């Protein structure tokens, strides 16, 4: 009884403060005339900007080749098998530009969709146009043609603090628009393996399947994040949900609207986490940072003067806690931006400036490298890859079924870490190490596996 009363009074005080800004308020009273705390006025303004999204997709059904053989089918009297299957999914979205009809949602909500339909709070349904997606951050932008839309104002998610009250609005389990509340449990969550770039807001506001793409708002009704994932073994909410900070989502949205895709930035340096052991070895007081393990020649990092062994502790005034933090910051910078790095070298602080370049996704065919790699396409390891900063190597971006490379056991997504027992750092490096060799020994990283393939 005492604890609940203390919470009621503290929340009421908080809401009274927010009420001064003209958002949440205390308009109701019980039979004894006591005011009751409520978020209803704020939600009445915010919920019309959150929409339900329904998608329809057509998937190709893989079949046994024997089922396509007319003789086999006739001999065993096998009926024709369907080759396609229609699937449907539900999610949420947030209107962020009422005049142009732009809606922010998750990439996985609209991925592979043949048709996207948006249902407004009023019950009105509109067909949506896909503007662009970015799988690396799980952000997508769609657009509808409708009048009198309501959009959520955007907050500065960098100012969000652990302990701030937040509200999640979405469409869990297809039930219709639902509101849940909680607090910010943590900020800057990364290394979860959910997306390529991770800087999540963690919250205990209930987020369930169908909430994806919905809004995480503060008590002023401002958008602070896009709900995207939950941590759960059962598939239901256990009080650990993740949202993409709106500052990140807004930056991605601007590029998707302008270019239809994200022009990913490139610094040209690989790094690893600064451990206490490394800090002791370098004789520095810092316990957090990113140790530069490799600098690509003639890259922005190289031209800025960054060296192997440097410890990056800040980027554009923001602390760098580990290699993932550095990779996330760089990957979200715009091409052409100037970045300021604060690095430790030989016990002294150095400030370096680098101009971010666009990552060039140049594919090289396997035939150009070695006859036994025919049918595969290779590219330098992009800075958006989860492997980046942890290992060096060359990525197989595509492979043709039945080709020599496929028959040798190579797969799309494999990372070639070494060739003929020599470390490879780029496609050109791989070419030099195998071009004159009749046989090729490859060291492969495949998910959590490490294996060798001998091509002869």
C-alpha positions as a LaTeX table, in Angstrom:
\begin{tabular}{lrrr}
\hline
Residue & $x$ (\AA) & $y$ (\AA) & $z$ (\AA) \\
\hline
Unk1 & 0.00 & 0.00 & 0.00 \\
Unk2 & 2.76 & 2.43 & 0.94 \\
Unk3 & 4.85 & 1.71 & $-2.15$ \\
Unk4 & 1.93 & 2.09 & $-4.52$ \\
Unk5 & 0.93 & 5.36 & $-2.91$ \\
Unk6 & 4.46 & 6.69 & $-3.21$ \\
Unk7 & 4.52 & 5.75 & $-6.89$ \\
Unk8 & 1.14 & 7.35 & $-7.50$ \\
Unk9 & 2.18 & 10.62 & $-5.99$ \\
Unk10 & 5.57 & 10.68 & $-7.74$ \\
Unk11 & 3.97 & 9.91 & $-11.10$ \\
Unk12 & 1.31 & 12.52 & $-10.49$ \\
Unk13 & 4.01 & 15.08 & $-9.75$ \\
Unk14 & 5.82 & 14.07 & $-12.93$ \\
Unk15 & 2.67 & 14.40 & $-15.00$ \\
Unk16 & 1.93 & 17.79 & $-13.49$ \\
Unk17 & 5.36 & 18.95 & $-14.63$ \\
Unk18 & 4.78 & 17.57 & $-18.11$ \\
Unk19 & 1.36 & 19.23 & $-18.11$ \\
Unk20 & 3.09 & 22.58 & $-17.88$ \\
Unk21 & 4.45 & 21.91 & $-21.38$ \\
Unk22 & 0.88 & 21.40 & $-22.61$ \\
Unk23 & 1.03 & 17.63 & $-23.16$ \\
Unk24 & 0.04 & 15.00 & $-20.58$ \\
Unk25 & $-2.48$ & 16.35 & $-18.06$ \\
Unk26 & $-4.70$ & 15.49 & $-15.07$ \\
Unk27 & $-8.22$ & 16.31 & $-16.20$ \\
Unk28 & $-10.12$ & 13.69 & $-14.26$ \\
Unk29 & $-11.20$ & 13.40 & $-10.64$ \\
Unk30 & $-12.70$ & 10.57 & $-8.60$ \\
Unk31 & $-15.92$ & 10.77 & $-6.59$ \\
Unk32 & $-14.05$ & 12.49 & $-3.77$ \\
Unk33 & $-12.66$ & 15.18 & $-6.06$ \\
Unk34 & $-9.07$ & 13.85 & $-6.09$ \\
Unk35 & $-7.18$ & 14.20 & $-9.33$ \\
Unk36 & $-6.05$ & 10.98 & $-11.01$ \\
Unk37 & $-2.90$ & 10.72 & $-13.13$ \\
Unk38 & $-3.50$ & 9.85 & $-16.78$ \\
Unk39 & $-1.67$ & 9.78 & $-20.11$ \\
Unk40 & $-4.92$ & 9.92 & $-22.06$ \\
Unk41 & $-4.60$ & 13.55 & $-23.31$ \\
Unk42 & $-1.12$ & 12.89 & $-24.67$ \\
Unk43 & $-2.17$ & 9.59 & $-26.27$ \\
Unk44 & $-5.19$ & 11.24 & $-27.90$ \\
Unk45 & $-2.70$ & 13.41 & $-29.77$ \\
Unk46 & $-0.13$ & 10.65 & $-30.47$ \\
Unk47 & $-2.11$ & 7.53 & $-31.42$ \\
Unk48 & $-3.56$ & 8.86 & $-34.73$ \\
Unk49 & 0.01 & 8.99 & $-36.06$ \\
Unk50 & 0.59 & 5.27 & $-35.44$ \\
Unk51 & $-0.75$ & 2.96 & $-38.15$ \\
Unk52 & $-1.22$ & $-0.74$ & $-38.70$ \\
Unk53 & 0.57 & $-2.29$ & $-41.68$ \\
Unk54 & $-0.56$ & $-5.45$ & $-43.49$ \\
Unk55 & 1.56 & $-6.99$ & $-46.24$ \\
Unk56 & 0.97 & $-9.72$ & $-48.81$ \\
Unk57 & 3.89 & $-11.65$ & $-50.28$ \\
Unk58 & 4.27 & $-14.49$ & $-52.77$ \\
Unk59 & 6.92 & $-17.06$ & $-51.97$ \\
Unk60 & 8.34 & $-19.65$ & $-54.34$ \\
Unk61 & 8.00 & $-23.20$ & $-53.00$ \\
Unk62 & 11.08 & $-25.34$ & $-53.44$ \\
Unk63 & 10.27 & $-28.73$ & $-54.89$ \\
Unk64 & 12.09 & $-31.98$ & $-55.42$ \\
Unk65 & 13.29 & $-32.06$ & $-59.07$ \\
Unk66 & 11.60 & $-35.46$ & $-59.48$ \\
Unk67 & 8.21 & $-33.78$ & $-59.08$ \\
Unk68 & 8.95 & $-31.82$ & $-62.27$ \\
Unk69 & 9.69 & $-34.99$ & $-64.26$ \\
Unk70 & 6.54 & $-35.86$ & $-66.34$ \\
Unk71 & 7.43 & $-39.57$ & $-66.45$ \\
Unk72 & 7.93 & $-39.77$ & $-62.67$ \\
Unk73 & 4.67 & $-37.92$ & $-62.00$ \\
Unk74 & 2.72 & $-40.10$ & $-64.42$ \\
Unk75 & 4.23 & $-43.37$ & $-63.17$ \\
Unk76 & 3.43 & $-42.64$ & $-59.50$ \\
Unk77 & 0.24 & $-40.69$ & $-60.28$ \\
Unk78 & 1.49 & $-37.58$ & $-58.48$ \\
Unk79 & $-0.80$ & $-34.54$ & $-58.87$ \\
Unk80 & 0.59 & $-31.14$ & $-59.81$ \\
Unk81 & 2.19 & $-29.38$ & $-56.86$ \\
Unk82 & 1.76 & $-25.65$ & $-56.15$ \\
Unk83 & 4.87 & $-23.63$ & $-56.97$ \\
Unk84 & 3.88 & $-20.47$ & $-55.10$ \\
Unk85 & 2.48 & $-19.68$ & $-51.68$ \\
Unk86 & 0.86 & $-16.44$ & $-50.58$ \\
Unk87 & 1.78 & $-15.21$ & $-47.11$ \\
Unk88 & 0.52 & $-12.33$ & $-45.02$ \\
Unk89 & 2.08 & $-10.43$ & $-42.12$ \\
Unk90 & 1.17 & $-7.62$ & $-39.77$ \\
Unk91 & 3.19 & $-4.80$ & $-38.25$ \\
Unk92 & 3.09 & $-1.15$ & $-37.31$ \\
Unk93 & 4.32 & 2.18 & $-38.62$ \\
Unk94 & 4.61 & 5.82 & $-37.62$ \\
Unk95 & 3.57 & 8.83 & $-39.70$ \\
Unk96 & 6.44 & 11.33 & $-39.54$ \\
Unk97 & 5.48 & 13.68 & $-42.39$ \\
Unk98 & 1.74 & 14.39 & $-42.63$ \\
Unk99 & 1.93 & 16.57 & $-45.76$ \\
Unk100 & 3.85 & 14.00 & $-47.84$ \\
Unk101 & 2.42 & 10.87 & $-46.21$ \\
Unk102 & 5.80 & 9.41 & $-45.18$ \\
Unk103 & 5.67 & 6.52 & $-42.70$ \\
Unk104 & 8.61 & 5.01 & $-40.82$ \\
Unk105 & 8.56 & 1.28 & $-40.13$ \\
Unk106 & 10.91 & $-1.71$ & $-39.97$ \\
Unk107 & 12.47 & $-3.28$ & $-43.04$ \\
Unk108 & 11.43 & $-6.74$ & $-41.86$ \\
Unk109 & 7.78 & $-5.61$ & $-41.77$ \\
Unk110 & 7.66 & $-4.79$ & $-45.50$ \\
Unk111 & 10.51 & $-6.95$ & $-46.84$ \\
Unk112 & 9.55 & $-8.97$ & $-49.97$ \\
Unk113 & 6.02 & $-7.54$ & $-49.84$ \\
Unk114 & 4.04 & $-7.53$ & $-53.10$ \\
Unk115 & 1.38 & $-5.28$ & $-51.58$ \\
Unk116 & 1.44 & $-2.99$ & $-48.53$ \\
Unk117 & $-1.77$ & $-1.71$ & $-47.00$ \\
Unk118 & $-1.93$ & 0.85 & $-44.19$ \\
Unk119 & $-4.86$ & 1.15 & $-41.79$ \\
Unk120 & $-5.19$ & 4.48 & $-40.01$ \\
Unk121 & $-6.49$ & 4.99 & $-36.50$ \\
Unk122 & $-9.82$ & 6.04 & $-38.01$ \\
Unk123 & $-10.16$ & 2.64 & $-39.72$ \\
Unk124 & $-9.47$ & 4.06 & $-43.19$ \\
Unk125 & $-7.22$ & 1.84 & $-45.33$ \\
Unk126 & $-4.75$ & 3.03 & $-47.98$ \\
Unk127 & $-2.38$ & 1.23 & $-50.33$ \\
Unk128 & 1.22 & 2.22 & $-49.63$ \\
Unk129 & 4.20 & 2.83 & $-51.90$ \\
Unk130 & 7.63 & 1.59 & $-50.85$ \\
Unk131 & 10.13 & 4.47 & $-50.89$ \\
Unk132 & 13.21 & 2.57 & $-49.72$ \\
Unk133 & 14.63 & 0.12 & $-47.20$ \\
Unk134 & 17.87 & $-0.35$ & $-45.29$ \\
Unk135 & 18.26 & $-3.92$ & $-43.98$ \\
Unk136 & 21.45 & $-2.98$ & $-42.10$ \\
Unk137 & 19.47 & $-0.80$ & $-39.67$ \\
Unk138 & 16.06 & $-2.46$ & $-40.25$ \\
Unk139 & 14.49 & 0.83 & $-41.33$ \\
Unk140 & 12.01 & 1.29 & $-44.18$ \\
Unk141 & 10.03 & 4.27 & $-45.48$ \\
Unk142 & 6.65 & 3.90 & $-47.14$ \\
Unk143 & 4.21 & 6.54 & $-48.40$ \\
Unk144 & 0.44 & 6.85 & $-48.58$ \\
Unk145 & $-1.80$ & 9.34 & $-50.34$ \\
Unk146 & $-4.28$ & 10.60 & $-47.75$ \\
Unk147 & $-5.49$ & 13.90 & $-46.35$ \\
Unk148 & $-5.72$ & 15.20 & $-42.80$ \\
Unk149 & $-2.97$ & 12.94 & $-41.49$ \\
Unk150 & $-1.39$ & 13.38 & $-38.06$ \\
Unk151 & 2.37 & 13.09 & $-37.61$ \\
Unk152 & 4.41 & 12.61 & $-34.46$ \\
Unk153 & 6.96 & 15.31 & $-33.58$ \\
Unk154 & 10.51 & 13.97 & $-33.34$ \\
Unk155 & 12.49 & 14.18 & $-30.11$ \\
Unk156 & 16.27 & 14.24 & $-29.76$ \\
Unk157 & 16.88 & 10.63 & $-28.72$ \\
Unk158 & 20.44 & 11.51 & $-27.66$ \\
Unk159 & 18.94 & 13.40 & $-24.71$ \\
Unk160 & 16.98 & 10.34 & $-23.55$ \\
Unk161 & 18.09 & 9.09 & $-20.14$ \\
Unk162 & 17.90 & 5.73 & $-18.41$ \\
Unk163 & 14.84 & 5.92 & $-16.18$ \\
Unk164 & 12.81 & 8.20 & $-18.45$ \\
Unk165 & 9.18 & 7.11 & $-18.85$ \\
Unk166 & 8.24 & 5.92 & $-22.34$ \\
Unk167 & 5.14 & 4.54 & $-24.04$ \\
Unk168 & 5.07 & 1.93 & $-26.82$ \\
Unk169 & 2.25 & 2.15 & $-29.37$ \\
Unk170 & 1.68 & $-0.58$ & $-31.95$ \\
Unk171 & $-0.34$ & $-3.53$ & $-33.19$ \\
Unk172 & 0.73 & $-6.57$ & $-31.12$ \\
Unk173 & $-0.49$ & $-9.96$ & $-32.33$ \\
Unk174 & $-2.81$ & $-8.18$ & $-34.78$ \\
Unk175 & $-5.14$ & $-7.15$ & $-31.95$ \\
Unk176 & $-5.35$ & $-3.55$ & $-33.10$ \\
Unk177 & $-3.72$ & $-0.45$ & $-31.71$ \\
Unk178 & $-2.39$ & $-1.05$ & $-28.20$ \\
Unk179 & $-0.53$ & 1.16 & $-25.73$ \\
Unk180 & 1.95 & $-0.07$ & $-23.11$ \\
Unk181 & 4.18 & 1.91 & $-20.77$ \\
Unk182 & 7.55 & 1.51 & $-19.08$ \\
Unk183 & 10.91 & 3.17 & $-18.71$ \\
Unk184 & 14.17 & 3.36 & $-20.64$ \\
Unk185 & 16.14 & 0.42 & $-19.23$ \\
Unk186 & 19.41 & 1.09 & $-21.09$ \\
Unk187 & 20.87 & 2.99 & $-24.04$ \\
Unk188 & 23.40 & 2.16 & $-26.73$ \\
Unk189 & 22.77 & $-1.58$ & $-26.76$ \\
Unk190 & 24.88 & $-3.23$ & $-29.48$ \\
Unk191 & 26.57 & $-6.53$ & $-30.27$ \\
Unk192 & 23.23 & $-8.37$ & $-30.13$ \\
Unk193 & 23.48 & $-9.70$ & $-33.69$ \\
Unk194 & 19.99 & $-8.44$ & $-34.55$ \\
Unk195 & 21.03 & $-5.87$ & $-37.17$ \\
Unk196 & 24.18 & $-4.78$ & $-38.97$ \\
Unk197 & 24.24 & $-1.45$ & $-37.12$ \\
Unk198 & 22.99 & $-1.50$ & $-33.55$ \\
Unk199 & 22.53 & 1.36 & $-31.09$ \\
Unk200 & 19.30 & 0.26 & $-29.45$ \\
Unk201 & 17.18 & 1.84 & $-26.74$ \\
Unk202 & 16.23 & $-0.93$ & $-24.30$ \\
Unk203 & 12.84 & $-0.64$ & $-22.61$ \\
Unk204 & 10.59 & $-2.70$ & $-20.38$ \\
Unk205 & 7.45 & $-1.32$ & $-22.07$ \\
Unk206 & 5.72 & $-4.42$ & $-23.45$ \\
Unk207 & 6.74 & $-5.04$ & $-27.06$ \\
Unk208 & 5.35 & $-8.13$ & $-28.77$ \\
Unk209 & 5.17 & $-9.51$ & $-32.34$ \\
Unk210 & 3.23 & $-6.98$ & $-34.41$ \\
Unk211 & 4.68 & $-4.03$ & $-32.48$ \\
Unk212 & 7.57 & $-3.91$ & $-34.98$ \\
Unk213 & 7.72 & $-0.52$ & $-36.67$ \\
Unk214 & 5.56 & 1.10 & $-34.01$ \\
Unk215 & 6.31 & 4.17 & $-31.91$ \\
Unk216 & 8.21 & 4.60 & $-28.70$ \\
Unk217 & 7.24 & 8.03 & $-27.36$ \\
Unk218 & 8.10 & 10.13 & $-24.32$ \\
Unk219 & 5.51 & 11.70 & $-22.02$ \\
Unk220 & 5.37 & 14.78 & $-24.27$ \\
Unk221 & 4.10 & 12.59 & $-27.10$ \\
Unk222 & 7.36 & 12.97 & $-29.05$ \\
Unk223 & 8.81 & 10.08 & $-31.03$ \\
Unk224 & 12.04 & 8.80 & $-29.46$ \\
Unk225 & 12.36 & 5.41 & $-31.19$ \\
Unk226 & 11.00 & 2.83 & $-33.62$ \\
Unk227 & 10.16 & $-0.45$ & $-31.87$ \\
Unk228 & 12.00 & $-3.26$ & $-33.61$ \\
Unk229 & 12.79 & $-6.38$ & $-31.56$ \\
Unk230 & 12.30 & $-8.33$ & $-28.35$ \\
Unk231 & 14.59 & $-10.60$ & $-26.40$ \\
Unk232 & 12.57 & $-13.71$ & $-25.66$ \\
Unk233 & 12.82 & $-17.48$ & $-25.94$ \\
Unk234 & 9.05 & $-17.90$ & $-26.05$ \\
Unk235 & 8.30 & $-15.16$ & $-28.60$ \\
Unk236 & 6.39 & $-13.08$ & $-26.03$ \\
Unk237 & 7.35 & $-10.06$ & $-23.98$ \\
Unk238 & 9.59 & $-10.61$ & $-20.94$ \\
Unk239 & 10.33 & $-6.95$ & $-20.27$ \\
Unk240 & 13.29 & $-6.61$ & $-22.63$ \\
Unk241 & 12.44 & $-4.78$ & $-25.84$ \\
Unk242 & 14.55 & $-2.76$ & $-28.25$ \\
Unk243 & 13.86 & 0.35 & $-30.28$ \\
Unk244 & 15.93 & 2.15 & $-32.92$ \\
Unk245 & 16.73 & 5.70 & $-31.73$ \\
Unk246 & 14.81 & 8.23 & $-33.81$ \\
Unk247 & 17.97 & 10.21 & $-34.51$ \\
Unk248 & 19.38 & 7.16 & $-36.33$ \\
Unk249 & 16.05 & 6.38 & $-38.02$ \\
Unk250 & 15.60 & 9.98 & $-39.20$ \\
Unk251 & 19.09 & 10.04 & $-40.74$ \\
Unk252 & 18.38 & 6.81 & $-42.61$ \\
Unk253 & 14.95 & 8.07 & $-43.70$ \\
Unk254 & 16.42 & 11.25 & $-45.20$ \\
Unk255 & 18.78 & 9.18 & $-47.36$ \\
Unk256 & 16.05 & 6.76 & $-48.41$ \\
Unk257 & 13.78 & 9.62 & $-49.46$ \\
Unk258 & 16.60 & 11.39 & $-51.33$ \\
Unk259 & 18.32 & 8.40 & $-52.95$ \\
Unk260 & 16.09 & 5.35 & $-52.47$ \\
Unk261 & 18.99 & 3.70 & $-50.64$ \\
Unk262 & 21.58 & 4.47 & $-47.98$ \\
Unk263 & 24.98 & 5.68 & $-49.13$ \\
Unk264 & 27.07 & 3.99 & $-46.48$ \\
Unk265 & 30.13 & 5.80 & $-45.18$ \\
Unk266 & 33.64 & 4.35 & $-45.12$ \\
Unk267 & 36.55 & 5.20 & $-42.84$ \\
Unk268 & 38.90 & 2.39 & $-43.84$ \\
Unk269 & 40.07 & 1.17 & $-40.44$ \\
Unk270 & 39.40 & $-2.08$ & $-38.60$ \\
Unk271 & 39.45 & $-2.11$ & $-34.82$ \\
Unk272 & 39.10 & $-4.38$ & $-31.82$ \\
Unk273 & 37.87 & $-3.76$ & $-28.29$ \\
Unk274 & 40.24 & $-2.21$ & $-25.77$ \\
Unk275 & 40.53 & $-4.77$ & $-22.96$ \\
Unk276 & 42.06 & $-4.15$ & $-19.52$ \\
Unk277 & 45.03 & $-6.27$ & $-20.61$ \\
Unk278 & 45.59 & $-4.15$ & $-23.72$ \\
Unk279 & 45.20 & $-0.95$ & $-21.70$ \\
Unk280 & 47.92 & $-2.19$ & $-19.35$ \\
Unk281 & 50.13 & $-3.16$ & $-22.30$ \\
Unk282 & 49.71 & 0.31 & $-23.85$ \\
Unk283 & 50.20 & 1.90 & $-20.41$ \\
Unk284 & 47.11 & 4.11 & $-20.63$ \\
Unk285 & 44.41 & 4.97 & $-18.10$ \\
Unk286 & 41.52 & 4.41 & $-20.51$ \\
Unk287 & 39.51 & 1.21 & $-20.00$ \\
Unk288 & 37.19 & 1.74 & $-22.95$ \\
Unk289 & 37.97 & 2.38 & $-26.59$ \\
Unk290 & 38.74 & 0.78 & $-29.95$ \\
Unk291 & 42.25 & $-0.37$ & $-30.83$ \\
Unk292 & 43.05 & 0.10 & $-34.53$ \\
Unk293 & 44.11 & $-3.28$ & $-35.93$ \\
Unk294 & 44.36 & $-2.39$ & $-39.63$ \\
Unk295 & 44.29 & 0.72 & $-41.80$ \\
Unk296 & 43.44 & 0.38 & $-45.49$ \\
Unk297 & 46.02 & 2.15 & $-47.69$ \\
Unk298 & 44.79 & 5.41 & $-49.28$ \\
Unk299 & 41.61 & 5.33 & $-47.21$ \\
Unk300 & 40.16 & 8.29 & $-45.25$ \\
Unk301 & 41.71 & 6.85 & $-42.08$ \\
Unk302 & 45.10 & 6.53 & $-43.76$ \\
Unk303 & 45.02 & 10.07 & $-45.13$ \\
Unk304 & 43.96 & 11.39 & $-41.70$ \\
Unk305 & 47.07 & 9.86 & $-40.15$ \\
Unk306 & 45.45 & 7.03 & $-38.16$ \\
Unk307 & 47.96 & 4.27 & $-37.36$ \\
Unk308 & 47.77 & 0.63 & $-36.32$ \\
Unk309 & 47.90 & 0.55 & $-32.51$ \\
Unk310 & 46.09 & 3.88 & $-32.08$ \\
Unk311 & 43.28 & 3.76 & $-29.53$ \\
Unk312 & 40.21 & 5.69 & $-30.63$ \\
Unk313 & 38.39 & 7.02 & $-27.56$ \\
Unk314 & 36.10 & 9.66 & $-29.11$ \\
Unk315 & 34.46 & 10.37 & $-32.44$ \\
Unk316 & 32.78 & 13.73 & $-33.03$ \\
Unk317 & 32.81 & 14.32 & $-29.29$ \\
Unk318 & 31.02 & 11.05 & $-28.48$ \\
Unk319 & 32.78 & 8.43 & $-26.39$ \\
Unk320 & 33.86 & 5.24 & $-28.17$ \\
Unk321 & 33.37 & 2.32 & $-25.77$ \\
Unk322 & 34.38 & $-0.51$ & $-28.11$ \\
Unk323 & 34.88 & $-1.51$ & $-31.74$ \\
Unk324 & 31.12 & $-1.92$ & $-32.33$ \\
Unk325 & 30.52 & 1.65 & $-31.18$ \\
Unk326 & 33.11 & 2.96 & $-33.63$ \\
Unk327 & 31.67 & 0.89 & $-36.49$ \\
Unk328 & 28.13 & 2.07 & $-35.73$ \\
Unk329 & 29.12 & 5.74 & $-35.61$ \\
Unk330 & 31.05 & 5.58 & $-38.88$ \\
Unk331 & 28.42 & 3.55 & $-40.70$ \\
Unk332 & 25.74 & 6.11 & $-39.89$ \\
Unk333 & 27.75 & 9.13 & $-40.99$ \\
Unk334 & 26.91 & 10.72 & $-44.31$ \\
Unk335 & 29.25 & 10.52 & $-47.25$ \\
Unk336 & 31.36 & 13.69 & $-47.41$ \\
Unk337 & 31.08 & 14.42 & $-43.68$ \\
Unk338 & 34.21 & 15.39 & $-41.78$ \\
Unk339 & 34.73 & 13.31 & $-38.67$ \\
Unk340 & 36.95 & 14.26 & $-35.72$ \\
Unk341 & 38.73 & 11.37 & $-34.02$ \\
Unk342 & 40.39 & 11.55 & $-30.63$ \\
Unk343 & 43.04 & 8.84 & $-30.38$ \\
Unk344 & 45.77 & 7.81 & $-27.94$ \\
Unk345 & 49.23 & 7.05 & $-29.34$ \\
Unk346 & 52.28 & 6.39 & $-27.18$ \\
Unk347 & 50.52 & 7.89 & $-24.19$ \\
Unk348 & 49.69 & 11.14 & $-25.98$ \\
Unk349 & 46.33 & 12.40 & $-27.22$ \\
Unk350 & 46.00 & 13.13 & $-30.92$ \\
Unk351 & 43.08 & 14.77 & $-32.71$ \\
Unk352 & 42.64 & 13.63 & $-36.32$ \\
Unk353 & 40.16 & 14.69 & $-38.99$ \\
Unk354 & 38.95 & 12.38 & $-41.79$ \\
Unk355 & 36.53 & 12.91 & $-44.66$ \\
Unk356 & 34.10 & 10.01 & $-44.91$ \\
Unk357 & 33.97 & 8.37 & $-48.34$ \\
Unk358 & 31.21 & 6.28 & $-49.85$ \\
Unk359 & 31.75 & 2.56 & $-49.56$ \\
Unk360 & 32.36 & 1.13 & $-53.03$ \\
Unk361 & 30.61 & $-2.21$ & $-53.38$ \\
Unk362 & 32.75 & $-3.40$ & $-56.30$ \\
Unk363 & 32.09 & $-7.05$ & $-57.14$ \\
Unk364 & 34.81 & $-9.19$ & $-58.67$ \\
Unk365 & 33.95 & $-12.43$ & $-60.46$ \\
Unk366 & 35.66 & $-15.62$ & $-59.36$ \\
Unk367 & 36.82 & $-16.26$ & $-62.93$ \\
Unk368 & 39.02 & $-13.17$ & $-62.66$ \\
Unk369 & 40.71 & $-14.61$ & $-59.57$ \\
Unk370 & 41.08 & $-18.33$ & $-60.28$ \\
Unk371 & 39.36 & $-20.91$ & $-62.55$ \\
Unk372 & 38.31 & $-22.99$ & $-59.54$ \\
Unk373 & 36.39 & $-20.00$ & $-58.13$ \\
Unk374 & 34.26 & $-19.62$ & $-61.24$ \\
Unk375 & 30.61 & $-18.88$ & $-60.44$ \\
Unk376 & 31.26 & $-16.88$ & $-57.27$ \\
Unk377 & 31.32 & $-13.11$ & $-56.77$ \\
Unk378 & 33.73 & $-11.55$ & $-54.29$ \\
Unk379 & 33.99 & $-8.16$ & $-52.59$ \\
Unk380 & 36.04 & $-6.50$ & $-49.89$ \\
Unk381 & 34.62 & $-6.91$ & $-46.41$ \\
Unk382 & 32.24 & $-3.95$ & $-45.92$ \\
Unk383 & 32.36 & $-1.94$ & $-42.70$ \\
Unk384 & 28.68 & $-2.82$ & $-42.19$ \\
Unk385 & 29.52 & $-6.54$ & $-41.91$ \\
Unk386 & 29.34 & $-8.14$ & $-38.44$ \\
Unk387 & 32.77 & $-9.62$ & $-39.25$ \\
Unk388 & 34.31 & $-6.17$ & $-39.72$ \\
Unk389 & 36.78 & $-5.26$ & $-37.01$ \\
Unk390 & 36.91 & $-8.84$ & $-35.73$ \\
Unk391 & 38.57 & $-10.64$ & $-38.62$ \\
Unk392 & 40.07 & $-9.69$ & $-41.96$ \\
Unk393 & 39.04 & $-11.27$ & $-45.22$ \\
Unk394 & 37.05 & $-11.26$ & $-48.44$ \\
Unk395 & 33.31 & $-11.85$ & $-48.62$ \\
Unk396 & 31.49 & $-14.11$ & $-51.10$ \\
Unk397 & 28.46 & $-12.00$ & $-52.02$ \\
Unk398 & 26.82 & $-14.39$ & $-54.52$ \\
Unk399 & 27.32 & $-17.85$ & $-55.95$ \\
Unk400 & 25.78 & $-19.68$ & $-58.93$ \\
Unk401 & 24.29 & $-23.12$ & $-58.27$ \\
Unk402 & 26.21 & $-25.92$ & $-59.99$ \\
Unk403 & 29.27 & $-23.75$ & $-60.68$ \\
Unk404 & 32.82 & $-24.91$ & $-59.88$ \\
Unk405 & 32.83 & $-22.68$ & $-56.78$ \\
Unk406 & 29.53 & $-24.16$ & $-55.56$ \\
Unk407 & 30.70 & $-27.72$ & $-56.25$ \\
Unk408 & 33.83 & $-27.00$ & $-54.24$ \\
Unk409 & 31.62 & $-26.25$ & $-51.22$ \\
Unk410 & 31.65 & $-22.45$ & $-51.15$ \\
Unk411 & 28.47 & $-20.63$ & $-50.10$ \\
Unk412 & 27.10 & $-17.13$ & $-50.27$ \\
Unk413 & 28.10 & $-15.21$ & $-47.13$ \\
Unk414 & 31.33 & $-17.15$ & $-46.59$ \\
Unk415 & 34.28 & $-15.09$ & $-45.43$ \\
Unk416 & 37.69 & $-16.08$ & $-46.81$ \\
Unk417 & 40.17 & $-15.28$ & $-44.05$ \\
Unk418 & 43.26 & $-16.78$ & $-45.65$ \\
Unk419 & 44.38 & $-18.38$ & $-48.89$ \\
Unk420 & 47.24 & $-20.87$ & $-49.17$ \\
Unk421 & 47.96 & $-20.22$ & $-45.48$ \\
Unk422 & 48.38 & $-16.49$ & $-45.98$ \\
Unk423 & 46.03 & $-13.87$ & $-44.52$ \\
Unk424 & 43.98 & $-11.95$ & $-47.10$ \\
Unk425 & 42.76 & $-8.40$ & $-46.51$ \\
Unk426 & 41.16 & $-7.53$ & $-49.87$ \\
Unk427 & 40.09 & $-8.98$ & $-53.20$ \\
Unk428 & 43.33 & $-7.76$ & $-54.79$ \\
Unk429 & 45.28 & $-9.42$ & $-52.01$ \\
Unk430 & 43.41 & $-12.69$ & $-52.64$ \\
Unk431 & 44.20 & $-12.46$ & $-56.34$ \\
Unk432 & 47.90 & $-12.11$ & $-55.69$ \\
Unk433 & 48.01 & $-15.11$ & $-53.36$ \\
Unk434 & 46.18 & $-17.61$ & $-55.61$ \\
Unk435 & 46.51 & $-16.47$ & $-59.24$ \\
Unk436 & 49.63 & $-18.57$ & $-60.03$ \\
Unk437 & 48.76 & $-21.53$ & $-57.81$ \\
Unk438 & 47.35 & $-24.76$ & $-59.36$ \\
Unk439 & 45.62 & $-25.62$ & $-56.08$ \\
Unk440 & 43.96 & $-23.35$ & $-53.52$ \\
Unk441 & 43.60 & $-23.86$ & $-49.77$ \\
Unk442 & 40.98 & $-21.54$ & $-48.29$ \\
Unk443 & 40.33 & $-20.78$ & $-44.63$ \\
Unk444 & 36.58 & $-20.06$ & $-44.37$ \\
Unk445 & 34.46 & $-18.37$ & $-41.68$ \\
Unk446 & 30.84 & $-19.52$ & $-41.97$ \\
Unk447 & 28.65 & $-18.25$ & $-39.16$ \\
Unk448 & 30.21 & $-19.69$ & $-36.00$ \\
Unk449 & 32.13 & $-22.32$ & $-37.96$ \\
Unk450 & 35.74 & $-22.32$ & $-39.12$ \\
Unk451 & 36.67 & $-24.71$ & $-41.93$ \\
Unk452 & 39.22 & $-25.35$ & $-44.65$ \\
Unk453 & 38.41 & $-26.06$ & $-48.31$ \\
Unk454 & 41.01 & $-27.53$ & $-50.61$ \\
Unk455 & 40.39 & $-26.80$ & $-54.30$ \\
Unk456 & 42.41 & $-28.92$ & $-56.72$ \\
\hline
\end{tabular}
